[in-house]
Amino acid sequence: MARHVAFDETAPTAGAAPWVERVWSVTWDLPEGVEHVNSIVPHPSVSLTVERGEVDRDGAPGPGVWVTGVTTRRFDAVCRGRGGVVGVKFHPGGFSALTGIPAAELTDRSRLADGLVPGSASLADLPLDAGAACPALCTLVEDLARGRGPDLGYAQVGLVVQHLQDPSVTRVDDLADRCGLSVRSLQRLLRQYVGVGPKWMVARRRLHDAVATIDSGYDGSLADLAAAAGWYDQNQFARDFTALVGTTPSAYRDRATAD
C-alpha cells in the first residue's frame, strides 16, 4: 500500500502556530478495484480540509473544503481511485478562538467551510501536498487572527491540555483542581472551545496512552494495563477502548503483534 498512498505533514508558519498544530496531507493513486481504509482515532481538534477525488467518510459526501469538528468515536475514510486531502489540524480550542463558532456545534459533524471561514473558497484548488499548501492555509489563519486580542478562554484550554499530559490525572475532579476551575466551569469551557466535555478528554488521553503502550510491544496482562491507565473495571476499559479504537484491546494487541 505504501506504493499507492503517501502521507506528509509540516509545521505551520510562526504567525499561525498559536492556533495550528500542523498542516498534513494524504494522497492516493490506487489500482482499479482496490480500496484503502484510513482509520482515524479522534483527537480533540477541529480540522479544515481540502478534499478531492474518491473518498467516503461520515458527514462529508464529496470533494470540497470542509470544517470537521471533534469526532467522538473512531471513523474510517475509504479511498478509491485517485485523490487526496490537505488540511490544517488546529490546536484544541484554536478554531473557536479564531472564529467565535462554538465548537459544540461542530462535534461529530463536517460542514462546508464556505460561510464558516471567510476566504476558504479560495482554497479549493490548493495542491494536495502539505508543504506546498502550507503558505496559503497559514495565511488564511493569520488573516483570521489579525486584530484579535488575547483570549482568556483559549489560554485556559491550553492549561487544560497541559495538565492532561500528566498520567496521574485520571478523573475530571483532578483536572478541574489542577486548572483552578469548578467541574461545571471546566465543562462549559471545553464545550465552548473544544466541543466535548472533560470526561471525554480525560478518557481519550488515557486510551491514547493505552494504545501507545500496546504499540510499544506491551506483553503484560490487559487487566494490569487497564488499572495503570486509571480503570478499575477491565470490562469498562474494553468497552471504552472499543468505542474509540474500533476493536477490543486484545484484538488490537494481536494485530499489533502480527504487524
C-alpha positions as CSV (number, residue, x, y, z in Angstrom):
1,M,0.0,0.0,0.0
2,A,3.0,2.3,0.6
3,R,3.4,2.4,-3.2
4,H,0.0,3.9,-3.7
5,V,-0.7,6.1,-0.6
6,A,1.6,9.0,0.6
7,F,1.4,10.9,3.9
8,D,3.1,14.2,4.7
9,E,3.0,16.9,7.3
10,T,4.7,20.1,8.1
11,A,4.9,22.7,10.9
12,P,2.8,25.9,10.5
13,T,4.2,29.3,10.0
14,A,5.2,31.3,13.1
15,G,2.2,33.5,12.6
16,A,-0.3,30.6,12.5
17,A,1.4,28.4,15.1
18,P,-0.5,29.8,18.1
19,W,-3.7,28.3,16.7
20,V,-2.4,25.5,14.3
21,E,-0.7,22.3,15.4
22,R,0.3,21.1,11.9
23,V,-0.5,21.0,8.2
24,W,-0.9,17.5,6.8
25,S,-1.8,15.7,3.6
26,V,-2.6,12.3,2.2
27,T,-2.7,11.4,-1.4
28,W,-3.5,8.1,-3.2
29,D,-3.4,6.5,-6.6
30,L,-5.0,3.1,-6.3
31,P,-5.4,0.4,-8.9
32,E,-8.9,-0.3,-10.1
33,G,-11.0,-2.2,-7.6
34,V,-8.6,-1.5,-4.7
35,E,-9.7,0.4,-1.6
36,H,-7.6,1.9,1.2
37,V,-9.3,2.4,4.6
38,N,-7.7,5.1,6.7
39,S,-8.8,4.6,10.3
40,I,-8.7,7.8,12.4
41,V,-8.5,7.7,16.2
42,P,-10.0,11.0,17.3
43,H,-8.2,13.9,18.8
44,P,-9.8,16.9,20.5
45,S,-9.2,19.2,17.5
46,V,-11.1,20.8,14.7
47,S,-9.7,20.4,11.1
48,L,-10.0,22.4,8.0
49,T,-9.5,20.2,4.9
50,V,-9.4,20.5,1.1
51,E,-10.6,17.2,-0.3
52,R,-10.6,15.9,-3.9
53,G,-11.1,12.6,-5.6
54,E,-12.9,9.5,-4.5
55,V,-13.1,9.3,-0.7
56,D,-16.1,8.3,1.5
57,R,-16.3,9.4,5.1
58,D,-19.1,10.3,7.5
59,G,-20.5,13.8,7.1
60,A,-18.5,14.8,4.0
61,P,-20.3,13.4,0.9
62,G,-17.8,14.5,-1.7
63,P,-15.0,16.9,-2.7
64,G,-14.8,20.4,-1.2
65,V,-13.4,22.5,1.6
66,W,-14.7,21.2,4.9
67,V,-14.6,22.0,8.6
68,T,-14.8,18.9,10.8
69,G,-15.3,19.1,14.5
70,V,-14.1,16.6,17.1
71,T,-15.3,13.1,16.3
72,T,-16.0,11.3,19.5
73,R,-15.5,7.8,18.0
74,R,-13.1,6.3,15.6
75,F,-14.1,6.8,12.0
76,D,-12.9,5.3,8.7
77,A,-12.2,7.2,5.4
78,V,-12.4,4.9,2.4
79,C,-10.2,5.9,-0.5
80,R,-10.6,4.7,-4.1
81,G,-9.1,5.7,-7.5
82,R,-7.1,8.9,-7.3
83,G,-7.4,11.8,-4.9
84,G,-6.1,13.5,-1.8
85,V,-6.7,15.6,1.2
86,V,-4.6,18.5,2.6
87,G,-5.6,20.1,5.8
88,V,-5.0,22.1,9.0
89,K,-5.2,20.5,12.4
90,F,-6.0,23.2,14.9
91,H,-4.8,23.1,18.5
92,P,-7.6,22.2,20.9
93,G,-9.8,25.4,21.0
94,G,-7.9,27.1,18.3
95,F,-10.7,27.1,15.7
96,S,-13.3,28.5,18.0
97,A,-10.9,31.1,19.4
98,L,-10.3,32.4,15.8
99,T,-13.9,32.2,14.5
100,G,-16.1,32.6,17.6
101,I,-18.0,29.5,16.5
102,P,-18.9,27.3,19.5
103,A,-17.0,24.0,19.0
104,A,-20.0,22.0,20.3
105,E,-21.9,23.0,17.1
106,L,-19.3,21.0,15.1
107,T,-18.9,17.9,17.3
108,D,-19.4,14.7,15.2
109,R,-20.1,16.9,12.1
110,S,-18.5,18.1,8.9
111,R,-19.7,21.4,7.4
112,L,-18.7,23.1,4.2
113,A,-16.2,25.8,5.1
114,D,-17.8,28.5,2.9
115,G,-19.9,30.5,5.2
116,L,-18.0,29.5,8.3
117,V,-14.5,30.6,7.4
118,P,-14.1,33.8,5.3
119,G,-11.8,33.2,2.3
120,S,-12.0,29.5,2.4
121,A,-13.5,29.2,-1.0
122,S,-10.1,30.2,-2.5
123,L,-8.5,27.0,-1.1
124,A,-10.4,24.6,-3.4
125,D,-7.6,24.3,-5.9
126,L,-4.7,24.0,-3.4
127,P,-2.0,21.5,-4.2
128,L,-2.7,18.3,-2.2
129,D,0.7,18.5,-0.6
130,A,1.4,19.7,3.0
131,G,4.5,21.7,2.2
132,A,3.1,23.3,-1.0
133,A,-0.2,24.1,0.6
134,C,1.1,25.4,3.9
135,P,1.7,29.0,3.0
136,A,-1.9,29.6,1.7
137,L,-3.5,27.7,4.6
138,C,-1.5,29.5,7.2
139,T,-2.1,32.9,5.5
140,L,-5.8,32.2,5.9
141,V,-5.3,31.5,9.6
142,E,-3.2,34.6,10.0
143,D,-5.9,36.7,8.3
144,L,-8.5,35.4,10.8
145,A,-6.2,36.2,13.7
146,R,-5.4,39.7,12.6
147,G,-6.7,42.3,15.1
148,R,-7.8,39.7,17.7
149,G,-6.7,40.4,21.3
150,P,-5.8,37.9,24.0
151,D,-8.5,35.2,24.5
152,L,-8.6,34.1,28.2
153,G,-10.8,31.1,27.4
154,Y,-8.4,29.8,24.8
155,A,-5.5,30.3,27.3
156,Q,-7.4,28.2,29.8
157,V,-7.9,25.5,27.3
158,G,-4.1,25.4,26.8
159,L,-3.7,24.9,30.5
160,V,-6.2,22.1,30.5
161,V,-4.3,20.3,27.7
162,Q,-1.0,20.8,29.5
163,H,-2.4,19.2,32.7
164,L,-3.9,16.3,30.7
165,Q,-0.4,15.2,29.7
166,D,0.2,14.1,33.3
167,P,-0.8,10.4,33.6
168,S,-1.7,10.9,37.2
169,V,-4.7,12.9,36.1
170,T,-7.3,10.2,35.7
171,R,-10.5,11.9,36.9
172,V,-12.4,15.1,36.0
173,D,-12.2,16.3,39.6
174,D,-8.4,16.0,39.4
175,L,-8.3,18.0,36.1
176,A,-10.6,20.8,37.4
177,D,-8.5,21.1,40.6
178,R,-5.3,21.4,38.6
179,C,-6.8,24.1,36.5
180,G,-8.3,26.1,39.4
181,L,-11.8,25.7,38.0
182,S,-15.0,24.1,39.2
183,V,-16.1,21.0,37.3
184,R,-19.1,22.9,35.9
185,S,-16.8,25.8,34.7
186,L,-14.5,23.3,33.1
187,Q,-17.4,21.6,31.3
188,R,-18.6,24.9,29.9
189,L,-15.1,25.9,28.8
190,L,-14.4,22.7,26.9
191,R,-17.9,22.6,25.3
192,Q,-17.4,26.1,24.0
193,Y,-13.8,25.8,22.7
194,V,-13.3,22.1,22.1
195,G,-16.7,20.6,21.6
196,V,-16.6,17.8,24.1
197,G,-16.6,17.5,27.9
198,P,-13.8,16.9,30.3
199,K,-14.8,13.3,30.9
200,W,-14.2,12.5,27.2
201,M,-10.9,14.5,27.2
202,V,-9.6,12.5,30.2
203,A,-10.7,9.2,28.8
204,R,-9.3,9.9,25.4
205,R,-5.9,10.8,26.8
206,R,-5.9,7.6,28.9
207,L,-6.9,5.5,25.9
208,H,-4.3,7.0,23.7
209,D,-1.7,6.1,26.4
210,A,-3.0,2.5,26.4
211,V,-2.8,2.4,22.6
212,A,0.8,3.7,22.7
213,T,1.7,1.2,25.3
214,I,0.4,-1.7,23.2
215,D,2.1,-0.3,20.1
216,S,5.4,-0.3,22.1
217,G,5.2,-4.1,22.5
218,Y,3.5,-4.4,25.8
219,D,3.2,-8.1,26.8
220,G,1.7,-7.8,30.3
221,S,-1.9,-8.5,31.2
222,L,-4.7,-6.3,29.9
223,A,-6.1,-6.1,33.4
224,D,-2.8,-4.5,34.6
225,L,-2.8,-2.1,31.6
226,A,-6.4,-1.1,32.4
227,A,-5.5,-0.4,36.1
228,A,-2.4,1.5,35.2
229,A,-4.4,3.7,32.8
230,G,-6.9,4.5,35.6
231,W,-9.7,1.9,35.0
232,Y,-11.0,-0.1,38.0
233,D,-13.2,-2.2,35.8
234,Q,-11.5,-4.1,32.9
235,N,-14.8,-4.7,31.2
236,Q,-15.4,-0.9,31.1
237,F,-11.9,-0.4,29.8
238,A,-12.6,-2.8,27.0
239,R,-15.9,-1.1,26.1
240,D,-14.3,2.4,26.1
241,F,-11.3,1.1,24.1
242,T,-13.5,-0.5,21.5
243,A,-15.6,2.7,21.2
244,L,-12.6,4.8,20.5
245,V,-10.3,2.5,18.5
246,G,-12.9,0.3,16.8
247,T,-11.7,-3.0,18.1
248,T,-11.1,-4.7,21.5
249,P,-7.8,-4.3,23.4
250,S,-7.0,-8.0,22.9
251,A,-7.7,-7.9,19.1
252,Y,-5.7,-4.7,18.8
253,R,-2.7,-6.2,20.6
254,D,-3.0,-9.3,18.4
255,R,-3.0,-7.2,15.3
256,A,-0.1,-5.1,16.5
257,T,1.9,-8.2,17.3
258,A,1.2,-9.6,13.8
259,D,2.3,-6.4,12.2
